[in-house]
Amino acid sequence: MSKVVIFLGPPGAGKGTQAKRLALEAVLVQISTGEMLRDHIARGTALGQQVKPVLDSGGLVSDAIVIAMIREKLSNMDDVRVIFDGFPRTVAQAEALDMLLEELSSPISSVPLLEVPEDELVSRLLERGRLEGRSDDNADTIRNRFKQYLEKTQPLIDYYATRGHVHPIDGMGTPEEVYTRLKAVAA
């Protein structure tokens, strides 16, 4: 039986951490376009070389590239049981995903929205950048990613809310506390 969960929230809200845990518990494949793209960069693929400057500047990779990666991943699954972490980022991507999910007869199950105050998000991202050595977690890039989020990703909340999928979740507290709130809407 298919299950499609789409995590929404600003950079640093904990989408990746919570998605990994839910994926294990609910037997879902976590799809992080950011991780997929960073893997291409690390392997030095043509795609990686193409997207590295975009990611390093805090920009968003083109919809066409991201949709093609997602289509390839989902089309190879017998039963679509996924958590999207960091995708879709724009309404155009959401519409393309809706069409793909319809083709695959796999409707959206829920859209948890992790909510965290901006000053806490900046602290989290700076710490993550320091601990993981990620070049995309520095103060300038973080500011640009917030700007991108507000301009392009924030409208997704309205898009999914009009379809009755959005479930706001307080992203503050321990990872266990947040996960308990998340399970209530996404498990």
CORSULFEN-V671637 format. One record per pair of residues at least 6 apart in sequence whose C-alpha atoms are under 8 Angstrom apart, sorted by sequence separation. I is the first residue (numbers start at 1). J is the second residue. If there is no record, write none. Layout:
I J
I J
//
This chain:
9 15
22 28
23 29
40 46
41 47
42 48
54 60
55 61
74 80
87 93
88 94
101 107
128 134
129 135
136 142
160 166
172 178
8 15
23 30
40 47
41 48
54 61
101 108
129 136
130 137
171 178
7 15
40 48
41 49
129 137
170 178
39 48
40 49
88 97
98 107
128 137
129 138
157 166
169 178
20 30
37 47
38 48
41 51
51 61
19 30
37 48
41 52
126 137
170 181
7 19
125 137
126 138
169 181
125 138
126 139
169 182
37 51
16 32
122 139
125 142
167 185
122 142
80 104
3 28
67 93
80 106
63 92
67 96
71 100
75 104
63 93
67 97
33 66
113 157
111 160
31 82
29 81
30 82
31 83
32 84
33 85
34 86
28 81
29 82
30 83
31 84
32 85
33 86
112 165
113 166
115 168
27 81
28 82
29 83
30 84
31 85
32 86
33 87
111 165
112 166
113 167
114 168
115 169
116 170
28 83
30 85
32 87
110 165
111 166
112 167
113 168
114 169
115 170
116 171
109 165
110 166
111 167
112 168
113 169
114 170
115 171
116 172
108 165
110 167
112 169
114 171
115 172
23 82
23 83
89 149
91 152
90 152
91 153
94 156
89 152
90 153
19 83
89 153
91 155
19 84
90 155
91 156
19 85
90 156
89 156
91 159
16 85
15 85
112 182
15 86
112 185
112 186
110 185
111 186
4 80
7 83
110 186
2 79
3 80
4 81
5 82
6 83
7 84
8 85
109 186
1 79
2 80
3 81
4 82
5 83
6 84
7 85
8 86
58 136
1 80
2 81
3 82
4 83
5 84
6 85
7 86
56 135
57 136
1 81
4 84
7 87
56 136
6 87
55 136
6 88
58 141
57 141
58 142
56 141
59 144
58 144
59 145
57 144
58 145
60 148
59 148
15 114
14 114
13 114
4 106
6 108
13 115
3 106
4 107
5 108
8 111
13 116
2 106
3 107
4 108
5 109
6 110
7 111
8 112
9 113
10 114
2 107
3 108
4 109
5 110
6 111
7 112
8 113
9 114
10 115
3 109
4 110
5 111
6 112
7 113
8 114
9 115
10 116
5 112
7 114
13 121
12 121
11 121
12 122
10 121
12 124
12 125
11 125
11 145
11 146
10 146
11 149
10 149
8 157
14 171
18 175
13 171
17 175
18 178
18 179
22 183
26 187
22 187
5 186
//
